[in-house]
Every structure is written in C-alpha cells, then in structure tokens.
Amino acid sequence: VQFRPYRTDDFITRLYYETPRFTVLNQTWVLKARVNDSERNPNLSCKRTLSFQLILKSKVNSALECSFLLLKGPYDDVKIKPVIQHHVFSNDANETDDSVECNKLLAAKNINL
C-alpha cells in the first residue's frame, strides 16, 4: 500500500497521508496517517511519530471483527514496531481509533508499506 501526502483545508493547514482505496476481505478500505497526531507544528518537534487509522469504506450488513497490524514494505529500511490492533467495524463504527521511524517517511515523496 502506498501513502500520498495531502493537506487539510483548515486555516492552518495540517499534513496527512492517505492511501488509495484497496480491497481486502471483499471490503474496500483506506489507511490514513497523521504526523504527531495532527499536532499544530510537528516541524518544531524533535520527536516525530505517525498515527495510523484504518477506515472501512464499504457498507456491511453485520459487524466485521478484525485484528490487524502494520509491517514495513520489502524495499523500505524504516524501523516499525508492529502492534496487533483489534476493532469491530460496522456501519456506525467504520474507523479505528487514532494511533500505532518517522523522519525517513516524512522526507519521502511516497510511503510504501
């Protein structure tokens, strides 16, 4: 999955990353990533993190219970500490909670995971 950079339309713009839609388990999904969890000036911080959020774009008839984790891509040398996350997706709860080596990712044009 490849992340692309975007900016919000707010008065003070914030940087975030988003993937194109992808299909897994016969459902359509999107991943979002925010720098320092949308901190006002992440460029002034020496400790940077990315918060990832998994979003279900498909409509589901019943709750979809998922366990998932984020791993590095085959050609990246980024340090990632995988953590298993758990969420029950439904039409009312289609986004996970916000949160899970970041300077290399921020310097890249695209992020491959």
C-alpha positions as CSV (number, residue, x, y, z in Angstrom):
1,V,0.0,0.0,0.0
2,Q,1.4,3.4,-0.9
3,F,0.7,6.6,1.1
4,R,0.5,10.0,-0.6
5,P,0.8,13.4,1.1
6,Y,-2.2,15.7,1.4
7,R,-3.0,18.9,3.3
8,T,-6.2,19.9,5.1
9,D,-8.3,22.9,4.0
10,D,-8.2,24.4,7.5
11,F,-6.9,28.0,8.1
12,I,-3.7,26.4,9.5
13,T,-3.2,23.5,7.1
14,R,-2.1,20.1,8.5
15,L,-0.2,17.5,6.7
16,Y,-1.6,14.0,6.5
17,Y,-1.1,10.9,4.3
18,E,-3.7,8.7,2.7
19,T,-3.7,5.6,0.6
20,P,-5.9,5.0,-2.4
21,R,-8.8,2.6,-1.8
22,F,-7.8,-1.1,-1.7
23,T,-9.7,-4.3,-1.3
24,V,-9.1,-6.9,1.4
25,L,-11.6,-9.5,2.7
26,N,-14.0,-8.4,-0.1
27,Q,-14.3,-5.0,1.6
28,T,-12.9,-1.6,0.5
29,W,-10.5,0.2,2.9
30,V,-8.4,3.3,3.2
31,L,-5.4,4.0,5.5
32,K,-4.7,7.5,6.9
33,A,-1.6,8.6,8.7
34,R,-1.1,11.8,10.6
35,V,2.2,13.4,11.8
36,N,2.4,13.7,15.6
37,D,-1.4,13.1,15.7
38,S,-2.1,16.4,13.9
39,E,0.0,18.5,16.3
40,R,-0.1,22.2,15.3
41,N,3.7,22.5,14.4
42,P,5.2,19.0,14.1
43,N,8.2,20.5,12.3
44,L,9.2,22.1,15.6
45,S,9.3,18.8,17.4
46,C,12.4,16.6,17.6
47,K,10.3,13.5,18.4
48,R,8.0,12.7,15.5
49,T,5.5,9.9,15.2
50,L,2.9,8.8,12.7
51,S,-0.5,7.8,13.8
52,F,-2.3,5.3,11.5
53,Q,-6.0,4.8,11.1
54,L,-7.8,2.1,9.2
55,I,-11.1,3.1,7.6
56,L,-13.8,0.8,6.2
57,K,-15.3,2.4,3.1
58,S,-17.7,-0.5,2.2
59,K,-21.2,-0.8,3.8
60,V,-21.5,-4.0,5.8
61,N,-24.7,-5.9,6.8
62,S,-23.2,-7.1,10.1
63,A,-20.3,-6.2,12.3
64,L,-16.9,-7.2,11.0
65,E,-14.4,-8.1,13.7
66,C,-10.7,-7.6,12.6
67,S,-7.3,-7.9,14.1
68,F,-4.6,-6.2,12.1
69,L,-1.0,-4.8,12.2
70,L,1.3,-2.6,10.1
71,L,4.5,-4.1,8.7
72,K,7.3,-2.4,6.7
73,G,7.4,-2.9,2.9
74,P,10.0,-5.2,1.3
75,Y,12.1,-2.3,0.0
76,D,12.0,0.0,3.0
77,D,14.6,0.3,5.8
78,V,12.2,2.0,8.2
79,K,12.0,0.8,11.8
80,I,8.5,-0.1,12.7
81,K,7.3,-1.8,15.9
82,P,4.4,-3.9,14.9
83,V,1.5,-3.9,17.4
84,I,-1.6,-6.0,16.9
85,Q,-4.7,-3.8,16.8
86,H,-8.3,-5.0,17.2
87,H,-11.5,-3.3,16.1
88,V,-15.1,-4.3,15.3
89,F,-16.1,-2.5,12.1
90,S,-19.8,-1.7,11.5
91,N,-21.7,1.0,9.5
92,D,-21.7,3.1,12.7
93,A,-18.0,2.4,13.6
94,N,-16.2,2.4,10.3
95,E,-12.9,3.9,11.5
96,T,-10.4,2.7,14.0
97,D,-9.1,4.9,16.8
98,D,-6.2,7.1,16.0
99,S,-2.7,5.7,16.9
100,V,0.2,2.9,16.2
101,E,10.9,5.8,12.4
102,C,9.3,8.7,11.0
103,N,11.8,11.3,9.7
104,K,12.6,8.9,6.7
105,L,9.0,8.6,6.0
106,L,8.3,12.3,6.2
107,A,11.2,13.0,3.7
108,A,9.9,10.6,1.1
109,K,7.6,11.6,-1.7
110,N,5.5,8.5,-1.2
111,I,5.4,6.0,1.7
112,N,5.4,2.3,0.8
113,L,4.1,-0.2,3.5
